[in-house]
Each structure stands twice: as C-alpha cells, then as structure tokens.
Amino acid sequence: MKKVLLTSVLLFFSLHLTAQEKGQTYTSELGKFSMISYGEVTEDVRKDKSSTIYRAAYRSKEMLFAISSSLQQNKPKRVADLLNASVLNFKDGLKGTIVSQKKIKLNKVDGIYALLNLNNDVMVEYRVFSKGLYLYQIMSFAKKDKYKKDVATTFFKSFAISK
C-alpha cells in the first residue's frame, strides 16, 4: 500500500512539474507581443496622455519576469535616443546601477540589452526594443543568489513581437 501511495504521489508531482516546465503561451493582442509563461500571468493596462501601456508579469523559480509594451501616439524621430532614454529611465526609476550594456537585435528590430544591480542585492536583465509606434521592455529580476541565467534566457527567447 505504501508503494502504491508513494508511486501515486511521485507520478502526480512529476506530471505537475512537467506541465509547469512546458509553459503556457501568453499573447497580448493589444500589446502586440507574446511569451511563454511558467507561472500565473498578471496583466494590466494603463493610459496616459502620450501612450497606452500593456503589462504582463509572472513569477517562477524565485524570479520575476515582466514585459511592458507602450503604444506611443507619435513615432520617435531617433529610435536609438528612445532606447537609450528607456534604459536610463529604468535605471533611475529603480535606483540601480548599470553593470553592462550593448546594442542587440531581435528579428531585425533594434534594441539594447542592459544588466543592472539594485541595492547590490538584486540582479536585473533588461531588454528594450522599438518597432513602429511600440516600445517593448522585457525584464527578469531576482536576488543575485537566486538568479538563474538559463531560466532568464529561456524567457527572453520566448518573447516575440506580434505583427
């Protein structure tokens, strides 16, 4: 009887973990992005005078993953300036420090990657892209000792800009 119970419990947890490891596709039709989530996604929409912001986030493995898509009313004159301003505003808003930064591309869309520290305790990977009227900010957060680079990489690879 104990073997049957133990086998049942192990089978249940292995199926549960397998389902979590697969992830679920989350799509924001209005935000024009998608991602694979490995936890319950929370979402919200916020409007102000110059933009509408679509946000989605989830927690998994002691990490927080978030995407913010901002629909701007006007197309930026210089995308590079907008991307750099986004990184600086993000850093200043969180009172963090930039450890490293570089230009990147996602399917021919220009972007910036930045690695930041917050209070010397939290590690943040931040990516920002601009396409048309949309600005996309993709972030992963965790305490330094809990940060899992491979989990963050899987999240970043799952992000896609919708047409």
Stockholm file with secondary structure:
# STOCKHOLM 1.0

chainA/1-163         MKKVLLTSVLLFFSLHLTAQEKGQTYTSELGKFSMISYGEVTEDVRKDKSSTIYRAAYRSKEMLFAISSSLQQNKPKRVADLLNASVLNFKDGLKGTIVSQKKIKLNKVDGIYALLNLNNDVMVEYRVFSKGLYLYQIMSFAKKDKYKKDVATTFFKSFAISK
#=GR chainA/1-163 SS CHHHHHHHHHHHHHHHHHHHHHCEEEEETTTTEEEEESSCCEEEEEECSSEEEEEEEEEETTEEEEEEEEEESSCCSCHHHHHHHHHHHHHHHHTEEEEEEEEEEETTEEEEEEEEEETTTEEEEEEEEEETTEEEEEEEEEEGGGCCHHHHHHHHHHCEECC
#=GC SS_cons         CHHHHHHHHHHHHHHHHHHHHHCEEEEETTTTEEEEESSCCEEEEEECSSEEEEEEEEEETTEEEEEEEEEESSCCSCHHHHHHHHHHHHHHHHTEEEEEEEEEEETTEEEEEEEEEETTTEEEEEEEEEETTEEEEEEEEEEGGGCCHHHHHHHHHHCEECC
//
